[in-house]
Amino acid sequence: MSRALFYWNTATEATRLGARLAVVCDQDASAIKTKMQAMLGVLEADQINVTYSPDGCDSNSCRSVTVSINGFNFTALIPVLPLNIPMPSFSTTLPRESMDSANPDCT
C-alpha cells in the first residue's frame, strides 16, 4: 500500500509541476509532459492533458492552465496476487502568471 500512496502523491506533485511550468514558463505541452514523465516514470504521454483557458489563447490572453493525469493504473506484483489498481484522475489548475520563457525558473 505504501507504494500505491507514493504513486498517488507523486502524480499529484507531477500535475502541480506541469501547471506551474505552463503558467510561469510558457512551455509547450510536449516539454511539460516530458518533465512530468521524468518525475513519475510510469506515465505515458497520452495520459497527460494540458489545457489552456480560454481555448486558443496565447501567452497574453490565457487566464488559466489545467494539467491532468487520466487513465493511470498502479500495478503491484505481490507473490501469488498480481494487483492492478486504477488511480483516480489528478488535476491542477493555476491562474496565468508571467508565461515568460526567459524566466530563470524555467530550466
N, CA, C and O atoms as a GROMACS GRO file, in nm:
protein
  428
    1MET      N    1   0.083  -0.121   0.000
    1MET     CA    2   0.000   0.000   0.000
    1MET      C    3   0.087   0.126   0.000
    1MET      O    4   0.047   0.229  -0.055
    2SER      N    5   0.204   0.118   0.062
    2SER     CA    6   0.293   0.234   0.064
    2SER      C    7   0.332   0.276  -0.076
    2SER      O    8   0.340   0.395  -0.106
    3ARG      N    9   0.357   0.179  -0.162
    3ARG     CA   10   0.396   0.208  -0.300
    3ARG      C   11   0.280   0.276  -0.374
    3ARG      O   12   0.304   0.369  -0.451
    4ALA      N   13   0.159   0.232  -0.352
    4ALA     CA   14   0.041   0.294  -0.415
    4ALA      C   15   0.028   0.439  -0.368
    4ALA      O   16  -0.001   0.528  -0.449
    5LEU      N   17   0.047   0.464  -0.241
    5LEU     CA   18   0.039   0.601  -0.189
    5LEU      C   19   0.152   0.687  -0.243
    5LEU      O   20   0.133   0.806  -0.268
    6PHE      N   21   0.270   0.628  -0.261
    6PHE     CA   22   0.381   0.701  -0.322
    6PHE      C   23   0.343   0.748  -0.462
    6PHE      O   24   0.364   0.864  -0.496
    7TYR      N   25   0.288   0.657  -0.544
    7TYR     CA   26   0.246   0.694  -0.679
    7TYR      C   27   0.136   0.800  -0.675
    7TYR      O   28   0.136   0.893  -0.757
    8TRP      N   29   0.044   0.787  -0.583
    8TRP     CA   30  -0.065   0.885  -0.568
    8TRP      C   31  -0.007   1.023  -0.542
    8TRP      O   32  -0.043   1.120  -0.608
    9ASN      N   33   0.084   1.032  -0.444
    9ASN     CA   34   0.146   1.159  -0.409
    9ASN      C   35   0.229   1.214  -0.524
    9ASN      O   36   0.224   1.334  -0.553
   10THR      N   37   0.306   1.130  -0.589
   10THR     CA   38   0.391   1.174  -0.699
   10THR      C   39   0.307   1.221  -0.818
   10THR      O   40   0.345   1.317  -0.885
   11ALA      N   41   0.196   1.156  -0.846
   11ALA     CA   42   0.106   1.200  -0.954
   11ALA      C   43   0.050   1.339  -0.922
   11ALA      O   44   0.038   1.423  -1.011
   12THR      N   45   0.014   1.362  -0.797
   12THR     CA   46  -0.035   1.494  -0.756
   12THR      C   47   0.073   1.600  -0.776
   12THR      O   48   0.046   1.708  -0.828
   13GLU      N   49   0.195   1.569  -0.734
   13GLU     CA   50   0.306   1.663  -0.750
   13GLU      C   51   0.341   1.685  -0.896
   13GLU      O   52   0.379   1.796  -0.935
   14ALA      N   53   0.328   1.582  -0.978
   14ALA     CA   54   0.357   1.596  -1.122
   14ALA      C   55   0.259   1.693  -1.188
   14ALA      O   56   0.299   1.772  -1.272
   15THR      N   57   0.130   1.687  -1.151
   15THR     CA   58   0.034   1.782  -1.209
   15THR      C   59   0.064   1.924  -1.162
   15THR      O   60   0.048   2.019  -1.238
   16ARG      N   61   0.107   1.938  -1.038
   16ARG     CA   62   0.144   2.072  -0.990
   16ARG      C   63   0.264   2.125  -1.065
   16ARG      O   64   0.266   2.243  -1.103
   17LEU      N   65   0.364   2.040  -1.088
   17LEU     CA   66   0.482   2.081  -1.164
   17LEU      C   67   0.442   2.122  -1.306
   17LEU      O   68   0.484   2.227  -1.354
   18GLY      N   69   0.360   2.041  -1.372
   18GLY     CA   70   0.318   2.071  -1.508
   18GLY      C   71   0.243   2.202  -1.517
   18GLY      O   72   0.268   2.282  -1.608
   19ALA      N   73   0.150   2.226  -1.425
   19ALA     CA   74   0.073   2.350  -1.427
   19ALA      C   75   0.164   2.470  -1.400
   19ALA      O   76   0.150   2.575  -1.462
   20ARG      N   77   0.256   2.454  -1.307
   20ARG     CA   78   0.348   2.564  -1.275
   20ARG      C   79   0.437   2.598  -1.396
   20ARG      O   80   0.458   2.715  -1.427
   21LEU      N   81   0.488   2.495  -1.463
   21LEU     CA   82   0.569   2.520  -1.583
   21LEU      C   83   0.488   2.590  -1.690
   21LEU      O   84   0.540   2.677  -1.760
   22ALA      N   85   0.362   2.554  -1.705
   22ALA     CA   86   0.277   2.613  -1.808
   22ALA      C   87   0.247   2.760  -1.780
   22ALA      O   88   0.248   2.841  -1.872
   23VAL      N   89   0.219   2.796  -1.655
   23VAL     CA   90   0.179   2.934  -1.626
   23VAL      C   91   0.296   3.028  -1.606
   23VAL      O   92   0.282   3.149  -1.626
   24VAL      N   93   0.411   2.977  -1.567
   24VAL     CA   94   0.526   3.064  -1.545
   24VAL      C   95   0.619   3.065  -1.665
   24VAL      O   96   0.675   3.170  -1.699
   25CYS      N   97   0.637   2.951  -1.729
   25CYS     CA   98   0.741   2.937  -1.831
   25CYS      C   99   0.691   2.937  -1.974
   25CYS      O  100   0.772   2.946  -2.066
   26ASP      N  101   0.562   2.926  -1.996
   26ASP     CA  102   0.506   2.918  -2.131
   26ASP      C  103   0.572   2.807  -2.212
   26ASP      O  104   0.608   2.827  -2.329
   27GLN      N  105   0.590   2.690  -2.151
   27GLN     CA  106   0.647   2.576  -2.222
   27GLN      C  107   0.535   2.503  -2.295
   27GLN      O  108   0.420   2.502  -2.250
   28ASP      N  109   0.569   2.441  -2.407
   28ASP     CA  110   0.467   2.369  -2.482
   28ASP      C  111   0.432   2.238  -2.412
   28ASP      O  112   0.504   2.193  -2.323
   29ALA      N  113   0.322   2.179  -2.453
   29ALA     CA  114   0.269   2.060  -2.386
   29ALA      C  115   0.369   1.944  -2.388
   29ALA      O  116   0.378   1.869  -2.290
   30SER      N  117   0.443   1.927  -2.496
   30SER     CA  118   0.536   1.813  -2.502
   30SER      C  119   0.650   1.829  -2.402
   30SER      O  120   0.693   1.730  -2.343
   31ALA      N  121   0.700   1.951  -2.381
   31ALA     CA  122   0.805   1.975  -2.281
   31ALA      C  123   0.752   1.952  -2.140
   31ALA      O  124   0.822   1.896  -2.055
   32ILE      N  125   0.629   1.993  -2.116
   32ILE     CA  126   0.566   1.972  -1.985
   32ILE      C  127   0.548   1.824  -1.959
   32ILE      O  128   0.578   1.775  -1.850
   33LYS      N  129   0.498   1.751  -2.059
   33LYS     CA  130   0.478   1.607  -2.043
   33LYS      C  131   0.609   1.535  -2.017
   33LYS      O  132   0.614   1.443  -1.935
   34THR      N  133   0.715   1.575  -2.085
   34THR     CA  134   0.846   1.513  -2.065
   34THR      C  135   0.894   1.530  -1.922
   34THR      O  136   0.946   1.436  -1.861
   35LYS      N  137   0.877   1.650  -1.867
   35LYS     CA  138   0.920   1.675  -1.729
   35LYS      C  139   0.833   1.600  -1.629
   35LYS      O  140   0.883   1.553  -1.526
   36MET      N  141   0.704   1.587  -1.658
   36MET     CA  142   0.616   1.511  -1.570
   36MET      C  143   0.650   1.362  -1.574
   36MET      O  144   0.648   1.295  -1.470
   37GLN      N  145   0.683   1.310  -1.693
   37GLN     CA  146   0.721   1.170  -1.706
   37GLN      C  147   0.853   1.143  -1.635
   37GLN      O  148   0.874   1.033  -1.583
   38ALA      N  149   0.943   1.241  -1.633
   38ALA     CA  150   1.069   1.225  -1.560
   38ALA      C  151   1.043   1.215  -1.409
   38ALA      O  152   1.115   1.146  -1.337
   39MET      N  153   0.940   1.284  -1.362
   39MET     CA  154   0.905   1.279  -1.220
   39MET      C  155   0.836   1.147  -1.184
   39MET      O  156   0.862   1.091  -1.078
   40LEU      N  157   0.749   1.099  -1.271
   40LEU     CA  158   0.676   0.974  -1.248
   40LEU      C  159   0.690   0.889  -1.373
   40LEU      O  160   0.611   0.899  -1.467
   41GLY      N  161   0.791   0.805  -1.373
   41GLY     CA  162   0.831   0.730  -1.491
   41GLY      C  163   0.729   0.636  -1.551
   41GLY      O  164   0.744   0.596  -1.666
   42VAL      N  165   0.625   0.600  -1.478
   42VAL     CA  166   0.525   0.507  -1.530
   42VAL      C  167   0.418   0.577  -1.613
   42VAL      O  168   0.330   0.511  -1.668
   43LEU      N  169   0.423   0.710  -1.622
   43LEU     CA  170   0.324   0.784  -1.701
   43LEU      C  171   0.354   0.775  -1.849
   43LEU      O  172   0.470   0.776  -1.891
   44GLU      N  173   0.249   0.766  -1.928
   44GLU     CA  174   0.259   0.774  -2.074
   44GLU      C  175   0.212   0.913  -2.116
   44GLU      O  176   0.127   0.973  -2.051
   45ALA      N  177   0.267   0.963  -2.224
   45ALA     CA  178   0.233   1.098  -2.270
   45ALA      C  179   0.083   1.114  -2.297
   45ALA      O  180   0.027   1.221  -2.274
   46ASP      N  181   0.016   1.008  -2.345
   46ASP     CA  182  -0.127   1.019  -2.374
   46ASP      C  183  -0.214   1.020  -2.249
   46ASP      O  184  -0.335   1.041  -2.258
   47GLN      N  185  -0.156   0.997  -2.132
   47GLN     CA  186  -0.230   1.004  -2.005
   47GLN      C  187  -0.227   1.145  -1.946
   47GLN      O  188  -0.296   1.172  -1.848
   48ILE      N  189  -0.149   1.235  -2.006
   48ILE     CA  190  -0.133   1.371  -1.955
   48ILE      C  191  -0.203   1.469  -2.050
   48ILE      O  192  -0.184   1.463  -2.171
   49ASN      N  193  -0.284   1.558  -1.992
   49ASN     CA  194  -0.354   1.660  -2.071
   49ASN      C  195  -0.316   1.798  -2.020
   49ASN      O  196  -0.314   1.822  -1.899
   50VAL      N  197  -0.285   1.888  -2.112
   50VAL     CA  198  -0.255   2.028  -2.079
   50VAL      C  199  -0.358   2.112  -2.152
   50VAL      O  200  -0.364   2.111  -2.275
   51THR      N  201  -0.440   2.186  -2.076
   51THR     CA  202  -0.550   2.263  -2.134
   51THR      C  203  -0.539   2.408  -2.092
   51THR      O  204  -0.534   2.439  -1.973
   52TYR      N  205  -0.536   2.498  -2.190
   52TYR     CA  206  -0.532   2.641  -2.163
   52TYR      C  207  -0.673   2.697  -2.174
   52TYR      O  208  -0.753   2.652  -2.255
   53SER      N  209  -0.702   2.796  -2.090
   53SER     CA  210  -0.835   2.857  -2.091
   53SER      C  211  -0.821   3.007  -2.112
   53SER      O  212  -0.740   3.070  -2.045
   54PRO      N  213  -0.896   3.065  -2.202
   54PRO     CA  214  -0.989   3.006  -2.297
   54PRO      C  215  -0.916   2.934  -2.410
   54PRO      O  216  -0.797   2.956  -2.432
   55ASP      N  217  -0.989   2.847  -2.480
   55ASP     CA  218  -0.930   2.772  -2.591
   55ASP      C  219  -0.868   2.866  -2.694
   55ASP      O  220  -0.924   2.971  -2.727
   56GLY      N  221  -0.751   2.827  -2.744
   56GLY     CA  222  -0.685   2.904  -2.849
   56GLY      C  223  -0.618   3.031  -2.803
   56GLY      O  224  -0.582   3.115  -2.885
   57CYS      N  225  -0.600   3.048  -2.673
   57CYS     CA  226  -0.538   3.170  -2.623
   57CYS      C  227  -0.387   3.167  -2.644
   57CYS      O  228  -0.329   3.062  -2.672
   58ASP      N  229  -0.324   3.284  -2.630
   58ASP     CA  230  -0.178   3.292  -2.636
   58ASP      C  231  -0.126   3.338  -2.500
   58ASP      O  232  -0.204   3.352  -2.406
   59SER      N  233   0.004   3.364  -2.489
   59SER     CA  234   0.062   3.398  -2.359
   59SER      C  235   0.008   3.529  -2.303
   59SER      O  236   0.021   3.555  -2.183
   60ASN      N  237  -0.053   3.612  -2.387
   60ASN     CA  238  -0.110   3.738  -2.339
   60ASN      C  239  -0.257   3.728  -2.301
   60ASN      O  240  -0.306   3.810  -2.223
   61SER      N  241  -0.328   3.629  -2.355
   61SER     CA  242  -0.472   3.623  -2.332
   61SER      C  243  -0.518   3.503  -2.248
   61SER      O  244  -0.636   3.495  -2.213
   62CYS      N  245  -0.429   3.410  -2.216
   62CYS     CA  246  -0.469   3.295  -2.133
   62CYS      C  247  -0.502   3.341  -1.991
   62CYS      O  248  -0.436   3.428  -1.935
   63ARG      N  249  -0.605   3.280  -1.935
   63ARG     CA  250  -0.642   3.310  -1.797
   63ARG      C  251  -0.598   3.203  -1.700
   63ARG      O  252  -0.568   3.231  -1.584
   64SER      N  253  -0.593   3.077  -1.748
   64SER     CA  254  -0.552   2.968  -1.659
   64SER      C  255  -0.505   2.848  -1.740
   64SER      O  256  -0.528   2.839  -1.861
   65VAL      N  257  -0.441   2.758  -1.671
   65VAL     CA  258  -0.394   2.634  -1.732
   65VAL      C  259  -0.434   2.519  -1.639
   65VAL      O  260  -0.418   2.529  -1.517
   66THR      N  261  -0.486   2.411  -1.697
   66THR     CA  262  -0.519   2.290  -1.621
   66THR      C  263  -0.434   2.176  -1.676
   66THR      O  264  -0.432   2.151  -1.796
   67VAL      N  265  -0.366   2.108  -1.586
   67VAL     CA  266  -0.287   1.991  -1.621
   67VAL      C  267  -0.347   1.873  -1.547
   67VAL      O  268  -0.368   1.879  -1.426
   68SER      N  269  -0.376   1.764  -1.620
   68SER     CA  270  -0.440   1.650  -1.557
   68SER      C  271  -0.376   1.520  -1.604
   68SER      O  272  -0.315   1.512  -1.710
   69ILE      N  273  -0.392   1.418  -1.519
   69ILE     CA  274  -0.348   1.282  -1.549
   69ILE      C  275  -0.473   1.194  -1.543
   69ILE      O  276  -0.545   1.195  -1.444
   70ASN      N  277  -0.497   1.118  -1.650
   70ASN     CA  278  -0.614   1.029  -1.657
   70ASN      C  279  -0.570   0.891  -1.704
   70ASN      O  280  -0.475   0.878  -1.782
   71GLY      N  281  -0.640   0.787  -1.659
   71GLY     CA  282  -0.614   0.652  -1.707
   71GLY      C  283  -0.487   0.589  -1.654
   71GLY      O  284  -0.428   0.503  -1.719
   72PHE      N  285  -0.443   0.632  -1.538
   72PHE     CA  286  -0.320   0.584  -1.477
   72PHE      C  287  -0.352   0.469  -1.382
   72PHE      O  288  -0.439   0.482  -1.296
   73ASN      N  289  -0.282   0.358  -1.396
   73ASN     CA  290  -0.302   0.241  -1.310
   73ASN      C  291  -0.177   0.211  -1.230
   73ASN      O  292  -0.065   0.225  -1.280
   74PHE      N  293  -0.196   0.170  -1.107
   74PHE     CA  294  -0.086   0.123  -1.024
   74PHE      C  295  -0.084  -0.029  -1.032
   74PHE      O  296  -0.185  -0.094  -1.004
   75THR      N  297   0.030  -0.085  -1.070
   75THR     CA  298   0.042  -0.229  -1.080
   75THR      C  299   0.145  -0.277  -0.979
   75THR      O  300   0.258  -0.228  -0.977
   76ALA      N  301   0.106  -0.372  -0.896
   76ALA     CA  302   0.196  -0.429  -0.796
   76ALA      C  303   0.204  -0.579  -0.816
   76ALA      O  304   0.104  -0.645  -0.846
   77LEU      N  305   0.321  -0.631  -0.799
   77LEU     CA  306   0.340  -0.775  -0.808
   77LEU      C  307   0.361  -0.832  -0.669
   77LEU      O  308   0.474  -0.838  -0.619
   78ILE      N  309   0.254  -0.873  -0.610
   78ILE     CA  310   0.259  -0.938  -0.479
   78ILE      C  311   0.261  -1.088  -0.508
   78ILE      O  312   0.183  -1.135  -0.591
   79PRO      N  313   0.348  -1.163  -0.441
   79PRO     CA  314   0.351  -1.307  -0.469
   79PRO      C  315   0.210  -1.368  -0.465
   79PRO      O  316   0.136  -1.351  -0.368
   80VAL      N  317   0.177  -1.438  -0.569
   80VAL     CA  318   0.052  -1.511  -0.588
   80VAL      C  319  -0.068  -1.418  -0.616
   80VAL      O  320  -0.175  -1.467  -0.650
   81LEU      N  321  -0.052  -1.288  -0.603
   81LEU     CA  322  -0.165  -1.196  -0.622
   81LEU      C  323  -0.122  -1.071  -0.699
   81LEU      O  324  -0.082  -0.972  -0.638
   82PRO      N  325  -0.128  -1.074  -0.832
   82PRO     CA  326  -0.098  -0.952  -0.907
   82PRO      C  327  -0.209  -0.849  -0.884
   82PRO      O  328  -0.327  -0.884  -0.883
   83LEU      N  329  -0.171  -0.726  -0.865
   83LEU     CA  330  -0.266  -0.620  -0.832
   83LEU      C  331  -0.260  -0.510  -0.938
   83LEU      O  332  -0.152  -0.462  -0.970
   84ASN      N  333  -0.374  -0.470  -0.990
   84ASN     CA  334  -0.381  -0.359  -1.084
   84ASN      C  335  -0.489  -0.264  -1.032
   84ASN      O  336  -0.609  -0.292  -1.045
   85ILE      N  337  -0.446  -0.154  -0.974
   85ILE     CA  338  -0.539  -0.060  -0.911
   85ILE      C  339  -0.554   0.064  -0.999
   85ILE      O  340  -0.456   0.136  -1.020
   86PRO      N  341  -0.675   0.092  -1.052
   86PRO     CA  342  -0.695   0.216  -1.127
   86PRO      C  343  -0.687   0.335  -1.032
   86PRO      O  344  -0.756   0.339  -0.930
   87MET      N  345  -0.605   0.430  -1.066
   87MET     CA  346  -0.591   0.551  -0.985
   87MET      C  347  -0.695   0.653  -1.032
   87MET      O  348  -0.739   0.649  -1.147
   88PRO      N  349  -0.734   0.744  -0.944
   88PRO     CA  350  -0.829   0.847  -0.985
   88PRO      C  351  -0.762   0.947  -1.079
   88PRO      O  352  -0.640   0.944  -1.098
   89SER      N  353  -0.840   1.034  -1.136
   89SER     CA  354  -0.783   1.142  -1.216
   89SER      C  355  -0.718   1.244  -1.123
   89SER      O  356  -0.769   1.271  -1.014
   90PHE      N  357  -0.607   1.298  -1.166
   90PHE     CA  358  -0.537   1.402  -1.090
   90PHE      C  359  -0.540   1.527  -1.175
   90PHE      O  360  -0.523   1.520  -1.296
   91SER      N  361  -0.561   1.644  -1.112
   91SER     CA  362  -0.573   1.767  -1.188
   91SER      C  363  -0.527   1.886  -1.105
   91SER      O  364  -0.554   1.893  -0.985
   92THR      N  365  -0.458   1.979  -1.169
   92THR     CA  366  -0.419   2.105  -1.105
   92THR      C  367  -0.449   2.218  -1.203
   92THR      O  368  -0.412   2.212  -1.319
   93THR      N  369  -0.518   2.321  -1.154
   93THR     CA  370  -0.547   2.441  -1.233
   93THR      C  371  -0.483   2.560  -1.164
   93THR      O  372  -0.501   2.581  -1.044
   94LEU      N  373  -0.408   2.637  -1.240
   94LEU     CA  374  -0.344   2.758  -1.187
   94LEU      C  375  -0.378   2.877  -1.276
   94LEU      O  376  -0.393   2.861  -1.397
   95PRO      N  377  -0.390   2.997  -1.216
   95PRO     CA  378  -0.415   3.116  -1.296
   95PRO      C  379  -0.289   3.159  -1.370
   95PRO      O  380  -0.177   3.125  -1.332
   96ARG      N  381  -0.309   3.232  -1.477
   96ARG     CA  382  -0.198   3.281  -1.558
   96ARG      C  383  -0.106   3.369  -1.474
   96ARG      O  384  -0.151   3.449  -1.392
   97GLU      N  385   0.023   3.350  -1.496
   97GLU     CA  386   0.122   3.439  -1.432
   97GLU      C  387   0.202   3.505  -1.542
   97GLU      O  388   0.144   3.568  -1.631
   98SER      N  389   0.331   3.494  -1.538
   98SER     CA  390   0.414   3.565  -1.635
   98SER      C  391   0.414   3.501  -1.773
   98SER      O  392   0.422   3.572  -1.873
   99MET      N  393   0.405   3.368  -1.782
   99MET     CA  394   0.416   3.294  -1.908
   99MET      C  395   0.535   3.344  -1.989
   99MET      O  396   0.524   3.369  -2.109
  100ASP      N  397   0.647   3.359  -1.923
  100ASP     CA  398   0.768   3.415  -1.982
  100ASP      C  399   0.877   3.308  -1.984
  100ASP      O  400   0.930   3.272  -1.880
  101SER      N  401   0.909   3.258  -2.102
  101SER     CA  402   1.009   3.150  -2.110
  101SER      C  403   1.149   3.198  -2.077
  101SER      O  404   1.240   3.115  -2.066
  102ALA      N  405   1.170   3.328  -2.060
  102ALA     CA  406   1.301   3.380  -2.021
  102ALA      C  407   1.318   3.375  -1.868
  102ALA      O  408   1.426   3.407  -1.816
  103ASN      N  409   1.214   3.335  -1.798
  103ASN     CA  410   1.220   3.326  -1.653
  103ASN      C  411   1.329   3.227  -1.612
  103ASN      O  412   1.333   3.117  -1.668
  104PRO      N  413   1.418   3.260  -1.518
  104PRO     CA  414   1.525   3.168  -1.479
  104PRO      C  415   1.477   3.038  -1.414
  104PRO      O  416   1.552   2.942  -1.406
  105ASP      N  417   1.353   3.034  -1.368
  105ASP     CA  418   1.299   2.912  -1.308
  105ASP      C  419   1.252   2.811  -1.413
  105ASP      O  420   1.205   2.704  -1.378
  106CYS      N  421   1.265   2.843  -1.539
  106CYS     CA  422   1.210   2.761  -1.647
  106CYS      C  423   1.308   2.658  -1.702
  106CYS      O  424   1.282   2.600  -1.808
  107THR      N  425   1.417   2.633  -1.637
  107THR     CA  426   1.512   2.535  -1.688
  107THR      C  427   1.484   2.398  -1.636
  107THR      O  428   1.555   2.304  -1.669
   0.00000   0.00000   0.00000
